[in-house]
Amino acid sequence: MVPSLRRRTEQVHQQRMAAWAQLRACCPTCQVEPTMPCHLDGWPLENGAVHARRYEEAEVAA
């Protein structure tokens, strides 16, 4: 376990952004509902990644 240095970064971590988009929006690319992970040819994307269009949908939904 890595201790927290209680530092703020300028950007939000990529996995946190992906989790937010997955929770908030449907994915028009792979046609999944909110909370379901994006997939490509039936396999989930690596490290919980989401398609770019899902980020756009999440922004609109927010």
C-alpha positions in Angstrom: 0.0 0.0 0.0 1.3 3.4 -0.9 0.9 6.2 1.6 -1.0 9.3 0.5 1.1 12.4 0.1 -2.1 14.5 0.2 -1.2 16.3 -3.0 -3.6 17.5 -5.5 -2.8 17.0 -9.2 -3.7 19.3 -12.0 -5.6 16.6 -13.8 -8.1 13.9 -12.6 -6.7 10.4 -12.9 -7.8 8.6 -16.1 -9.4 5.7 -14.3 -11.4 8.0 -12.2 -12.7 9.8 -15.3 -13.5 6.5 -16.9 -15.4 5.3 -13.8 -17.4 8.6 -13.8 -18.3 8.2 -17.5 -19.3 4.6 -17.0 -21.6 5.5 -14.1 -23.1 8.5 -15.8 -23.8 7.6 -19.5 -24.7 5.0 -22.0 -22.0 4.2 -24.6 -23.2 4.8 -28.2 -20.2 2.9 -29.6 -20.8 -0.5 -28.0 -24.4 0.1 -27.0 -24.2 -0.6 -23.2 -26.2 1.0 -20.4 -24.7 3.1 -17.5 -22.7 1.0 -15.0 -21.9 -1.6 -17.7 -18.2 -1.7 -18.9 -17.4 -0.8 -22.5 -16.3 -3.7 -24.7 -14.8 -4.4 -28.1 -15.8 -7.6 -29.9 -17.2 -9.0 -26.7 -14.1 -8.3 -24.5 -14.0 -5.5 -21.9 -11.6 -2.7 -22.6 -8.3 -2.8 -20.7 -8.1 -1.2 -17.2 -11.7 -0.2 -17.2 -11.3 2.2 -20.2 -14.3 3.6 -22.0 -14.9 4.8 -25.5 -14.4 8.5 -26.3 -18.1 8.9 -27.3 -19.1 7.8 -23.8 -17.1 10.7 -22.3 -19.0 13.0 -24.6 -22.4 11.5 -23.5 -21.4 11.9 -19.8 -20.6 15.5 -20.3 -24.0 16.1 -21.9 -25.7 14.2 -19.1 -23.9 16.2 -16.4 
